Amino acid sequence: MGIGASIFLIVVGAILTFALNVSIGALDLNVVGWILMVGGLGGLIFTAFILAPRRRAITTTRTTGPTARTTEPTEYVQERTDL
């Protein structure tokens, strides 16, 4: 679940809880709204703290010293010996 979906769940839950005053049989929309808000908040926390650091991780390694690899030049120059 991404940040957008989490915020959407929070907004829909807040609308069901605080803005509507409708009764649908045995279904309590206040409880449904609170459940959606808690689920959206959980998804937002999960996305922000668990998934976000994985997306930003950049690893760079630089090796120097005696263990560093040296590369040979790709173009060789030959000395003239006929002078």
PDB file with one MODEL, atoms N, CA, C and O in Angstrom:
MODEL        1
ATOM      1  N   MET A   1       0.854  -1.160   0.000  1.00  0.00           N
ATOM      2  CA  MET A   1       0.000   0.000   0.000  1.00  0.00           C
ATOM      3  C   MET A   1       0.903   1.226   0.000  1.00  0.00           C
ATOM      4  O   MET A   1       1.859   1.296   0.772  1.00  0.00           O
ATOM      5  N   GLY A   2       0.608   2.175  -0.847  1.00  0.00           N
ATOM      6  CA  GLY A   2       1.407   3.378  -0.937  1.00  0.00           C
ATOM      7  C   GLY A   2       0.861   4.492  -0.063  1.00  0.00           C
ATOM      8  O   GLY A   2      -0.134   4.329   0.643  1.00  0.00           O
ATOM      9  N   ILE A   3       1.536   5.619  -0.131  1.00  0.00           N
ATOM     10  CA  ILE A   3       1.128   6.774   0.664  1.00  0.00           C
ATOM     11  C   ILE A   3      -0.232   7.278   0.198  1.00  0.00           C
ATOM     12  O   ILE A   3      -1.076   7.637   1.019  1.00  0.00           O
ATOM     13  N   GLY A   4      -0.448   7.308  -1.110  1.00  0.00           N
ATOM     14  CA  GLY A   4      -1.719   7.793  -1.634  1.00  0.00           C
ATOM     15  C   GLY A   4      -2.900   6.948  -1.196  1.00  0.00           C
ATOM     16  O   GLY A   4      -3.941   7.482  -0.812  1.00  0.00           O
ATOM     17  N   ALA A   5      -2.748   5.635  -1.250  1.00  0.00           N
ATOM     18  CA  ALA A   5      -3.827   4.741  -0.830  1.00  0.00           C
ATOM     19  C   ALA A   5      -4.099   4.866   0.667  1.00  0.00           C
ATOM     20  O   ALA A   5      -5.249   4.784   1.096  1.00  0.00           O
ATOM     21  N   SER A   6      -3.055   5.062   1.459  1.00  0.00           N
ATOM     22  CA  SER A   6      -3.228   5.220   2.903  1.00  0.00           C
ATOM     23  C   SER A   6      -3.995   6.496   3.219  1.00  0.00           C
ATOM     24  O   SER A   6      -4.902   6.488   4.052  1.00  0.00           O
ATOM     25  N   ILE A   7      -3.637   7.583   2.562  1.00  0.00           N
ATOM     26  CA  ILE A   7      -4.341   8.847   2.792  1.00  0.00           C
ATOM     27  C   ILE A   7      -5.791   8.736   2.322  1.00  0.00           C
ATOM     28  O   ILE A   7      -6.692   9.281   2.961  1.00  0.00           O
ATOM     29  N   PHE A   8      -6.019   8.039   1.217  1.00  0.00           N
ATOM     30  CA  PHE A   8      -7.385   7.827   0.735  1.00  0.00           C
ATOM     31  C   PHE A   8      -8.225   7.080   1.772  1.00  0.00           C
ATOM     32  O   PHE A   8      -9.369   7.454   2.030  1.00  0.00           O
ATOM     33  N   LEU A   9      -7.662   6.029   2.366  1.00  0.00           N
ATOM     34  CA  LEU A   9      -8.399   5.290   3.394  1.00  0.00           C
ATOM     35  C   LEU A   9      -8.699   6.154   4.611  1.00  0.00           C
ATOM     36  O   LEU A   9      -9.786   6.062   5.182  1.00  0.00           O
ATOM     37  N   ILE A  10      -7.756   6.982   5.010  1.00  0.00           N
ATOM     38  CA  ILE A  10      -7.969   7.868   6.151  1.00  0.00           C
ATOM     39  C   ILE A  10      -9.094   8.858   5.849  1.00  0.00           C
ATOM     40  O   ILE A  10      -9.956   9.101   6.694  1.00  0.00           O
ATOM     41  N   VAL A  11      -9.084   9.428   4.642  1.00  0.00           N
ATOM     42  CA  VAL A  11     -10.110  10.407   4.273  1.00  0.00           C
ATOM     43  C   VAL A  11     -11.490   9.760   4.202  1.00  0.00           C
ATOM     44  O   VAL A  11     -12.456  10.313   4.726  1.00  0.00           O
ATOM     45  N   VAL A  12     -11.594   8.599   3.564  1.00  0.00           N
ATOM     46  CA  VAL A  12     -12.890   7.918   3.467  1.00  0.00           C
ATOM     47  C   VAL A  12     -13.387   7.524   4.865  1.00  0.00           C
ATOM     48  O   VAL A  12     -14.576   7.651   5.161  1.00  0.00           O
ATOM     49  N   GLY A  13     -12.496   7.059   5.702  1.00  0.00           N
ATOM     50  CA  GLY A  13     -12.887   6.712   7.071  1.00  0.00           C
ATOM     51  C   GLY A  13     -13.351   7.915   7.863  1.00  0.00           C
ATOM     52  O   GLY A  13     -14.308   7.819   8.631  1.00  0.00           O
ATOM     53  N   ALA A  14     -12.680   9.061   7.687  1.00  0.00           N
ATOM     54  CA  ALA A  14     -13.104  10.271   8.389  1.00  0.00           C
ATOM     55  C   ALA A  14     -14.464  10.746   7.888  1.00  0.00           C
ATOM     56  O   ALA A  14     -15.283  11.219   8.677  1.00  0.00           O
ATOM     57  N   ILE A  15     -14.709  10.627   6.596  1.00  0.00           N
ATOM     58  CA  ILE A  15     -16.017  11.014   6.063  1.00  0.00           C
ATOM     59  C   ILE A  15     -17.106  10.110   6.628  1.00  0.00           C
ATOM     60  O   ILE A  15     -18.162  10.596   7.034  1.00  0.00           O
ATOM     61  N   LEU A  16     -16.864   8.811   6.658  1.00  0.00           N
ATOM     62  CA  LEU A  16     -17.870   7.887   7.192  1.00  0.00           C
ATOM     63  C   LEU A  16     -18.108   8.112   8.681  1.00  0.00           C
ATOM     64  O   LEU A  16     -19.235   7.968   9.156  1.00  0.00           O
ATOM     65  N   THR A  17     -17.057   8.466   9.422  1.00  0.00           N
ATOM     66  CA  THR A  17     -17.193   8.621  10.862  1.00  0.00           C
ATOM     67  C   THR A  17     -17.802   9.962  11.245  1.00  0.00           C
ATOM     68  O   THR A  17     -18.721  10.012  12.062  1.00  0.00           O
ATOM     69  N   PHE A  18     -17.305  11.040  10.671  1.00  0.00           N
ATOM     70  CA  PHE A  18     -17.664  12.363  11.165  1.00  0.00           C
ATOM     71  C   PHE A  18     -18.696  13.099  10.314  1.00  0.00           C
ATOM     72  O   PHE A  18     -19.412  13.951  10.840  1.00  0.00           O
ATOM     73  N   ALA A  19     -18.799  12.802   9.022  1.00  0.00           N
ATOM     74  CA  ALA A  19     -19.664  13.600   8.160  1.00  0.00           C
ATOM     75  C   ALA A  19     -21.024  12.966   7.896  1.00  0.00           C
ATOM     76  O   ALA A  19     -21.986  13.684   7.622  1.00  0.00           O
ATOM     77  N   LEU A  20     -21.130  11.670   7.968  1.00  0.00           N
ATOM     78  CA  LEU A  20     -22.392  11.015   7.651  1.00  0.00           C
ATOM     79  C   LEU A  20     -23.166  10.690   8.923  1.00  0.00           C
ATOM     80  O   LEU A  20     -22.603  10.325   9.955  1.00  0.00           O
ATOM     81  N   ASN A  21     -24.474  10.839   8.801  1.00  0.00           N
ATOM     82  CA  ASN A  21     -25.358  10.479   9.900  1.00  0.00           C
ATOM     83  C   ASN A  21     -26.443   9.569   9.334  1.00  0.00           C
ATOM     84  O   ASN A  21     -27.630   9.892   9.377  1.00  0.00           O
ATOM     85  N   VAL A  22     -26.013   8.425   8.804  1.00  0.00           N
ATOM     86  CA  VAL A  22     -26.912   7.497   8.129  1.00  0.00           C
ATOM     87  C   VAL A  22     -26.864   6.162   8.861  1.00  0.00           C
ATOM     88  O   VAL A  22     -25.804   5.728   9.312  1.00  0.00           O
ATOM     89  N   SER A  23     -28.012   5.521   8.973  1.00  0.00           N
ATOM     90  CA  SER A  23     -28.080   4.205   9.600  1.00  0.00           C
ATOM     91  C   SER A  23     -28.456   3.180   8.537  1.00  0.00           C
ATOM     92  O   SER A  23     -29.471   3.326   7.855  1.00  0.00           O
ATOM     93  N   ILE A  24     -27.633   2.144   8.400  1.00  0.00           N
ATOM     94  CA  ILE A  24     -27.884   1.090   7.413  1.00  0.00           C
ATOM     95  C   ILE A  24     -28.028  -0.229   8.164  1.00  0.00           C
ATOM     96  O   ILE A  24     -27.048  -0.952   8.346  1.00  0.00           O
ATOM     97  N   GLY A  25     -29.206  -0.533   8.585  1.00  0.00           N
ATOM     98  CA  GLY A  25     -29.510  -1.809   9.244  1.00  0.00           C
ATOM     99  C   GLY A  25     -28.559  -2.121  10.390  1.00  0.00           C
ATOM    100  O   GLY A  25     -28.421  -1.341  11.332  1.00  0.00           O
ATOM    101  N   ALA A  26     -27.906  -3.275  10.292  1.00  0.00           N
ATOM    102  CA  ALA A  26     -27.001  -3.721  11.345  1.00  0.00           C
ATOM    103  C   ALA A  26     -25.575  -3.208  11.149  1.00  0.00           C
ATOM    104  O   ALA A  26     -24.702  -3.492  11.968  1.00  0.00           O
ATOM    105  N   LEU A  27     -25.328  -2.453  10.071  1.00  0.00           N
ATOM    106  CA  LEU A  27     -23.995  -1.952   9.768  1.00  0.00           C
ATOM    107  C   LEU A  27     -23.806  -0.576  10.401  1.00  0.00           C
ATOM    108  O   LEU A  27     -24.552   0.356  10.100  1.00  0.00           O
ATOM    109  N   ASP A  28     -22.827  -0.451  11.260  1.00  0.00           N
ATOM    110  CA  ASP A  28     -22.532   0.825  11.913  1.00  0.00           C
ATOM    111  C   ASP A  28     -21.423   1.520  11.134  1.00  0.00           C
ATOM    112  O   ASP A  28     -20.274   1.079  11.168  1.00  0.00           O
ATOM    113  N   LEU A  29     -21.753   2.607  10.431  1.00  0.00           N
ATOM    114  CA  LEU A  29     -20.776   3.299   9.594  1.00  0.00           C
ATOM    115  C   LEU A  29     -19.693   4.001  10.408  1.00  0.00           C
ATOM    116  O   LEU A  29     -18.596   4.234   9.901  1.00  0.00           O
ATOM    117  N   ASN A  30     -19.987   4.341  11.668  1.00  0.00           N
ATOM    118  CA  ASN A  30     -18.954   4.931  12.514  1.00  0.00           C
ATOM    119  C   ASN A  30     -17.811   3.939  12.759  1.00  0.00           C
ATOM    120  O   ASN A  30     -16.636   4.303  12.702  1.00  0.00           O
ATOM    121  N   VAL A  31     -18.170   2.700  13.028  1.00  0.00           N
ATOM    122  CA  VAL A  31     -17.150   1.670  13.270  1.00  0.00           C
ATOM    123  C   VAL A  31     -16.378   1.383  11.985  1.00  0.00           C
ATOM    124  O   VAL A  31     -15.159   1.218  12.024  1.00  0.00           O
ATOM    125  N   VAL A  32     -17.064   1.321  10.861  1.00  0.00           N
ATOM    126  CA  VAL A  32     -16.397   1.099   9.579  1.00  0.00           C
ATOM    127  C   VAL A  32     -15.426   2.233   9.295  1.00  0.00           C
ATOM    128  O   VAL A  32     -14.311   1.993   8.830  1.00  0.00           O
ATOM    129  N   GLY A  33     -15.838   3.470   9.570  1.00  0.00           N
ATOM    130  CA  GLY A  33     -14.962   4.624   9.371  1.00  0.00           C
ATOM    131  C   GLY A  33     -13.722   4.569  10.244  1.00  0.00           C
ATOM    132  O   GLY A  33     -12.616   4.852   9.784  1.00  0.00           O
ATOM    133  N   TRP A  34     -13.910   4.203  11.512  1.00  0.00           N
ATOM    134  CA  TRP A  34     -12.742   4.104  12.404  1.00  0.00           C
ATOM    135  C   TRP A  34     -11.794   3.003  11.943  1.00  0.00           C
ATOM    136  O   TRP A  34     -10.575   3.164  12.003  1.00  0.00           O
ATOM    137  N   ILE A  35     -12.350   1.887  11.485  1.00  0.00           N
ATOM    138  CA  ILE A  35     -11.508   0.789  10.999  1.00  0.00           C
ATOM    139  C   ILE A  35     -10.709   1.231   9.775  1.00  0.00           C
ATOM    140  O   ILE A  35      -9.524   0.918   9.660  1.00  0.00           O
ATOM    141  N   LEU A  36     -11.357   1.959   8.858  1.00  0.00           N
ATOM    142  CA  LEU A  36     -10.648   2.453   7.679  1.00  0.00           C
ATOM    143  C   LEU A  36      -9.552   3.449   8.059  1.00  0.00           C
ATOM    144  O   LEU A  36      -8.463   3.419   7.484  1.00  0.00           O
ATOM    145  N   MET A  37      -9.829   4.324   9.016  1.00  0.00           N
ATOM    146  CA  MET A  37      -8.812   5.297   9.439  1.00  0.00           C
ATOM    147  C   MET A  37      -7.616   4.604  10.096  1.00  0.00           C
ATOM    148  O   MET A  37      -6.471   4.974   9.836  1.00  0.00           O
ATOM    149  N   VAL A  38      -7.867   3.620  10.931  1.00  0.00           N
ATOM    150  CA  VAL A  38      -6.767   2.890  11.575  1.00  0.00           C
ATOM    151  C   VAL A  38      -5.968   2.104  10.539  1.00  0.00           C
ATOM    152  O   VAL A  38      -4.739   2.062  10.596  1.00  0.00           O
ATOM    153  N   GLY A  39      -6.676   1.476   9.586  1.00  0.00           N
ATOM    154  CA  GLY A  39      -5.976   0.753   8.523  1.00  0.00           C
ATOM    155  C   GLY A  39      -5.138   1.689   7.661  1.00  0.00           C
ATOM    156  O   GLY A  39      -4.012   1.351   7.297  1.00  0.00           O
ATOM    157  N   GLY A  40      -5.672   2.860   7.331  1.00  0.00           N
ATOM    158  CA  GLY A  40      -4.916   3.839   6.559  1.00  0.00           C
ATOM    159  C   GLY A  40      -3.711   4.360   7.316  1.00  0.00           C
ATOM    160  O   GLY A  40      -2.642   4.546   6.734  1.00  0.00           O
ATOM    161  N   LEU A  41      -3.874   4.596   8.602  1.00  0.00           N
ATOM    162  CA  LEU A  41      -2.746   5.057   9.421  1.00  0.00           C
ATOM    163  C   LEU A  41      -1.677   3.971   9.525  1.00  0.00           C
ATOM    164  O   LEU A  41      -0.483   4.264   9.457  1.00  0.00           O
ATOM    165  N   GLY A  42      -2.103   2.725   9.689  1.00  0.00           N
ATOM    166  CA  GLY A  42      -1.137   1.617   9.715  1.00  0.00           C
ATOM    167  C   GLY A  42      -0.393   1.486   8.401  1.00  0.00           C
ATOM    168  O   GLY A  42       0.819   1.270   8.390  1.00  0.00           O
ATOM    169  N   GLY A  43      -1.111   1.616   7.289  1.00  0.00           N
ATOM    170  CA  GLY A  43      -0.470   1.558   5.980  1.00  0.00           C
ATOM    171  C   GLY A  43       0.486   2.720   5.760  1.00  0.00           C
ATOM    172  O   GLY A  43       1.537   2.548   5.143  1.00  0.00           O
ATOM    173  N   LEU A  44       0.132   3.907   6.262  1.00  0.00           N
ATOM    174  CA  LEU A  44       1.006   5.069   6.131  1.00  0.00           C
ATOM    175  C   LEU A  44       2.292   4.884   6.932  1.00  0.00           C
ATOM    176  O   LEU A  44       3.377   5.212   6.452  1.00  0.00           O
ATOM    177  N   ILE A  45       2.176   4.369   8.125  1.00  0.00           N
ATOM    178  CA  ILE A  45       3.360   4.111   8.956  1.00  0.00           C
ATOM    179  C   ILE A  45       4.217   3.022   8.315  1.00  0.00           C
ATOM    180  O   ILE A  45       5.442   3.141   8.268  1.00  0.00           O
ATOM    181  N   PHE A  46       3.582   1.970   7.828  1.00  0.00           N
ATOM    182  CA  PHE A  46       4.322   0.883   7.182  1.00  0.00           C
ATOM    183  C   PHE A  46       5.082   1.387   5.957  1.00  0.00           C
ATOM    184  O   PHE A  46       6.247   1.049   5.752  1.00  0.00           O
ATOM    185  N   THR A  47       4.403   2.199   5.149  1.00  0.00           N
ATOM    186  CA  THR A  47       5.040   2.725   3.942  1.00  0.00           C
ATOM    187  C   THR A  47       6.182   3.679   4.284  1.00  0.00           C
ATOM    188  O   THR A  47       7.242   3.628   3.659  1.00  0.00           O
ATOM    189  N   ALA A  48       5.975   4.535   5.257  1.00  0.00           N
ATOM    190  CA  ALA A  48       6.968   5.562   5.570  1.00  0.00           C
ATOM    191  C   ALA A  48       8.219   4.995   6.251  1.00  0.00           C
ATOM    192  O   ALA A  48       9.331   5.439   5.967  1.00  0.00           O
ATOM    193  N   PHE A  49       8.045   4.036   7.132  1.00  0.00           N
ATOM    194  CA  PHE A  49       9.187   3.568   7.918  1.00  0.00           C
ATOM    195  C   PHE A  49       9.778   2.239   7.466  1.00  0.00           C
ATOM    196  O   PHE A  49      10.940   1.957   7.760  1.00  0.00           O
ATOM    197  N   ILE A  50       9.025   1.433   6.775  1.00  0.00           N
ATOM    198  CA  ILE A  50       9.528   0.127   6.358  1.00  0.00           C
ATOM    199  C   ILE A  50       9.945   0.139   4.893  1.00  0.00           C
ATOM    200  O   ILE A  50      11.049  -0.297   4.569  1.00  0.00           O
ATOM    201  N   LEU A  51       9.093   0.626   4.008  1.00  0.00           N
ATOM    202  CA  LEU A  51       9.386   0.558   2.581  1.00  0.00           C
ATOM    203  C   LEU A  51      10.231   1.719   2.075  1.00  0.00           C
ATOM    204  O   LEU A  51      11.030   1.534   1.157  1.00  0.00           O
ATOM    205  N   ALA A  52      10.078   2.896   2.640  1.00  0.00           N
ATOM    206  CA  ALA A  52      10.800   4.075   2.129  1.00  0.00           C
ATOM    207  C   ALA A  52      12.315   3.962   2.249  1.00  0.00           C
ATOM    208  O   ALA A  52      13.004   4.335   1.300  1.00  0.00           O
ATOM    209  N   PRO A  53      12.882   3.473   3.352  1.00  0.00           N
ATOM    210  CA  PRO A  53      14.351   3.379   3.399  1.00  0.00           C
ATOM    211  C   PRO A  53      14.930   2.428   2.360  1.00  0.00           C
ATOM    212  O   PRO A  53      16.057   2.637   1.912  1.00  0.00           O
ATOM    213  N   ARG A  54      14.207   1.403   1.966  1.00  0.00           N
ATOM    214  CA  ARG A  54      14.699   0.489   0.937  1.00  0.00           C
ATOM    215  C   ARG A  54      14.782   1.154  -0.422  1.00  0.00           C
ATOM    216  O   ARG A  54      15.658   0.832  -1.224  1.00  0.00           O
ATOM    217  N   ARG A  55      13.886   2.066  -0.679  1.00  0.00           N
ATOM    218  CA  ARG A  55      13.882   2.739  -1.971  1.00  0.00           C
ATOM    219  C   ARG A  55      15.001   3.751  -2.095  1.00  0.00           C
ATOM    220  O   ARG A  55      15.425   4.057  -3.209  1.00  0.00           O
ATOM    221  N   ARG A  56      15.494   4.280  -0.982  1.00  0.00           N
ATOM    222  CA  ARG A  56      16.505   5.321  -1.015  1.00  0.00           C
ATOM    223  C   ARG A  56      17.925   4.805  -0.863  1.00  0.00           C
ATOM    224  O   ARG A  56      18.867   5.581  -1.023  1.00  0.00           O
ATOM    225  N   ALA A  57      18.113   3.555  -0.567  1.00  0.00           N
ATOM    226  CA  ALA A  57      19.435   3.030  -0.262  1.00  0.00           C
ATOM    227  C   ALA A  57      20.322   3.009  -1.505  1.00  0.00           C
ATOM    228  O   ALA A  57      20.005   2.360  -2.502  1.00  0.00           O
ATOM    229  N   ILE A  58      21.426   3.724  -1.427  1.00  0.00           N
ATOM    230  CA  ILE A  58      22.419   3.731  -2.494  1.00  0.00           C
ATOM    231  C   ILE A  58      23.743   3.341  -1.852  1.00  0.00           C
ATOM    232  O   ILE A  58      24.172   3.959  -0.878  1.00  0.00           O
ATOM    233  N   THR A  59      24.371   2.341  -2.384  1.00  0.00           N
ATOM    234  CA  THR A  59      25.624   1.861  -1.818  1.00  0.00           C
ATOM    235  C   THR A  59      26.744   2.105  -2.815  1.00  0.00           C
ATOM    236  O   THR A  59      26.659   1.720  -3.981  1.00  0.00           O
ATOM    237  N   THR A  60      27.787   2.748  -2.334  1.00  0.00           N
ATOM    238  CA  THR A  60      28.955   3.000  -3.166  1.00  0.00           C
ATOM    239  C   THR A  60      30.172   2.487  -2.415  1.00  0.00           C
ATOM    240  O   THR A  60      30.382   2.824  -1.250  1.00  0.00           O
ATOM    241  N   THR A  61      30.966   1.676  -3.085  1.00  0.00           N
ATOM    242  CA  THR A  61      32.189   1.182  -2.464  1.00  0.00           C
ATOM    243  C   THR A  61      33.370   1.656  -3.286  1.00  0.00           C
ATOM    244  O   THR A  61      33.354   1.615  -4.517  1.00  0.00           O
ATOM    245  N   ARG A  62      34.379   2.100  -2.589  1.00  0.00           N
ATOM    246  CA  ARG A  62      35.599   2.542  -3.248  1.00  0.00           C
ATOM    247  C   ARG A  62      36.756   1.808  -2.570  1.00  0.00           C
ATOM    248  O   ARG A  62      36.904   1.846  -1.349  1.00  0.00           O
ATOM    249  N   THR A  63      37.551   1.158  -3.367  1.00  0.00           N
ATOM    250  CA  THR A  63      38.674   0.404  -2.832  1.00  0.00           C
ATOM    251  C   THR A  63      39.963   1.114  -3.192  1.00  0.00           C
ATOM    252  O   THR A  63      40.211   1.425  -4.357  1.00  0.00           O
ATOM    253  N   THR A  64      40.778   1.366  -2.185  1.00  0.00           N
ATOM    254  CA  THR A  64      42.081   1.981  -2.413  1.00  0.00           C
ATOM    255  C   THR A  64      43.131   1.189  -1.647  1.00  0.00           C
ATOM    256  O   THR A  64      42.803   0.373  -0.786  1.00  0.00           O
ATOM    257  N   GLY A  65      44.350   1.428  -1.959  1.00  0.00           N
ATOM    258  CA  GLY A  65      45.425   0.752  -1.238  1.00  0.00           C
ATOM    259  C   GLY A  65      45.909  -0.476  -1.965  1.00  0.00           C
ATOM    260  O   GLY A  65      45.669  -0.626  -3.163  1.00  0.00           O
ATOM    261  N   PRO A  66      46.587  -1.358  -1.257  1.00  0.00           N
ATOM    262  CA  PRO A  66      47.207  -2.514  -1.897  1.00  0.00           C
ATOM    263  C   PRO A  66      46.207  -3.528  -2.448  1.00  0.00           C
ATOM    264  O   PRO A  66      46.566  -4.333  -3.307  1.00  0.00           O
ATOM    265  N   THR A  67      44.983  -3.506  -1.982  1.00  0.00           N
ATOM    266  CA  THR A  67      44.007  -4.469  -2.486  1.00  0.00           C
ATOM    267  C   THR A  67      43.246  -3.944  -3.699  1.00  0.00           C
ATOM    268  O   THR A  67      42.415  -4.651  -4.268  1.00  0.00           O
ATOM    269  N   ALA A  68      43.529  -2.706  -4.093  1.00  0.00           N
ATOM    270  CA  ALA A  68      42.820  -2.132  -5.235  1.00  0.00           C
ATOM    271  C   ALA A  68      43.306  -2.767  -6.530  1.00  0.00           C
ATOM    272  O   ALA A  68      44.487  -3.086  -6.665  1.00  0.00           O
ATOM    273  N   ARG A  69      42.419  -2.946  -7.454  1.00  0.00           N
ATOM    274  CA  ARG A  69      42.779  -3.506  -8.751  1.00  0.00           C
ATOM    275  C   ARG A  69      43.371  -2.410  -9.623  1.00  0.00           C
ATOM    276  O   ARG A  69      42.904  -1.271  -9.624  1.00  0.00           O
ATOM    277  N   THR A  70      44.375  -2.767 -10.340  1.00  0.00           N
ATOM    278  CA  THR A  70      44.931  -1.830 -11.315  1.00  0.00           C
ATOM    279  C   THR A  70      44.594  -2.357 -12.691  1.00  0.00           C
ATOM    280  O   THR A  70      44.653  -3.561 -12.939  1.00  0.00           O
ATOM    281  N   THR A  71      44.247  -1.468 -13.567  1.00  0.00           N
ATOM    282  CA  THR A  71      43.900  -1.885 -14.919  1.00  0.00           C
ATOM    283  C   THR A  71      45.026  -1.528 -15.858  1.00  0.00           C
ATOM    284  O   THR A  71      45.682  -0.498 -15.707  1.00  0.00           O
ATOM    285  N   GLU A  72      45.236  -2.376 -16.811  1.00  0.00           N
ATOM    286  CA  GLU A  72      46.248  -2.132 -17.823  1.00  0.00           C
ATOM    287  C   GLU A  72      45.698  -1.138 -18.840  1.00  0.00           C
ATOM    288  O   GLU A  72      44.491  -1.101 -19.083  1.00  0.00           O
ATOM    289  N   PRO A  73      46.569  -0.341 -19.431  1.00  0.00           N
ATOM    290  CA  PRO A  73      46.082   0.585 -20.450  1.00  0.00           C
ATOM    291  C   PRO A  73      45.564  -0.180 -21.662  1.00  0.00           C
ATOM    292  O   PRO A  73      46.052  -1.262 -21.991  1.00  0.00           O
ATOM    293  N   THR A  74      44.597   0.387 -22.298  1.00  0.00           N
ATOM    294  CA  THR A  74      43.994  -0.308 -23.434  1.00  0.00           C
ATOM    295  C   THR A  74      44.769  -0.059 -24.722  1.00  0.00           C
ATOM    296  O   THR A  74      44.584  -0.796 -25.691  1.00  0.00           O
ATOM    297  N   GLU A  75      45.618   0.942 -24.762  1.00  0.00           N
ATOM    298  CA  GLU A  75      46.382   1.251 -25.956  1.00  0.00           C
ATOM    299  C   GLU A  75      47.865   1.209 -25.606  1.00  0.00           C
ATOM    300  O   GLU A  75      48.298   1.849 -24.648  1.00  0.00           O
ATOM    301  N   TYR A  76      48.640   0.457 -26.378  1.00  0.00           N
ATOM    302  CA  TYR A  76      50.067   0.307 -26.101  1.00  0.00           C
ATOM    303  C   TYR A  76      50.881   1.120 -27.110  1.00  0.00           C
ATOM    304  O   TYR A  76      50.526   1.213 -28.285  1.00  0.00           O
ATOM    305  N   VAL A  77      51.963   1.696 -26.632  1.00  0.00           N
ATOM    306  CA  VAL A  77      52.883   2.447 -27.505  1.00  0.00           C
ATOM    307  C   VAL A  77      54.167   1.651 -27.610  1.00  0.00           C
ATOM    308  O   VAL A  77      54.757   1.287 -26.594  1.00  0.00           O
ATOM    309  N   GLN A  78      54.603   1.379 -28.821  1.00  0.00           N
ATOM    310  CA  GLN A  78      55.837   0.628 -29.017  1.00  0.00           C
ATOM    311  C   GLN A  78      56.998   1.613 -29.257  1.00  0.00           C
ATOM    312  O   GLN A  78      56.849   2.634 -29.930  1.00  0.00           O
ATOM    313  N   GLU A  79      58.121   1.272 -28.695  1.00  0.00           N
ATOM    314  CA  GLU A  79      59.307   2.115 -28.910  1.00  0.00           C
ATOM    315  C   GLU A  79      59.961   1.759 -30.253  1.00  0.00           C
ATOM    316  O   GLU A  79      59.965   0.605 -30.681  1.00  0.00           O
ATOM    317  N   ARG A  80      60.494   2.755 -30.875  1.00  0.00           N
ATOM    318  CA  ARG A  80      61.207   2.509 -32.128  1.00  0.00           C
ATOM    319  C   ARG A  80      62.640   2.106 -31.819  1.00  0.00           C
ATOM    320  O   ARG A  80      63.334   2.810 -31.086  1.00  0.00           O
ATOM    321  N   THR A  81      63.080   1.014 -32.353  1.00  0.00           N
ATOM    322  CA  THR A  81      64.435   0.535 -32.125  1.00  0.00           C
ATOM    323  C   THR A  81      65.328   0.655 -33.376  1.00  0.00           C
ATOM    324  O   THR A  81      66.493   0.260 -33.326  1.00  0.00           O
ATOM    325  N   ASP A  82      64.817   1.182 -34.475  1.00  0.00           N
ATOM    326  CA  ASP A  82      65.591   1.247 -35.721  1.00  0.00           C
ATOM    327  C   ASP A  82      66.327   2.579 -35.877  1.00  0.00           C
ATOM    328  O   ASP A  82      66.814   2.857 -36.973  1.00  0.00           O
ATOM    329  N   LEU A  83      66.431   3.387 -34.879  1.00  0.00           N
ATOM    330  CA  LEU A  83      67.114   4.665 -34.998  1.00  0.00           C
ATOM    331  C   LEU A  83      68.569   4.546 -34.921  1.00  0.00           C
ATOM    332  O   LEU A  83      69.276   5.550 -35.007  1.00  0.00           O
TER     333      LEU A  83
ENDMDL
END
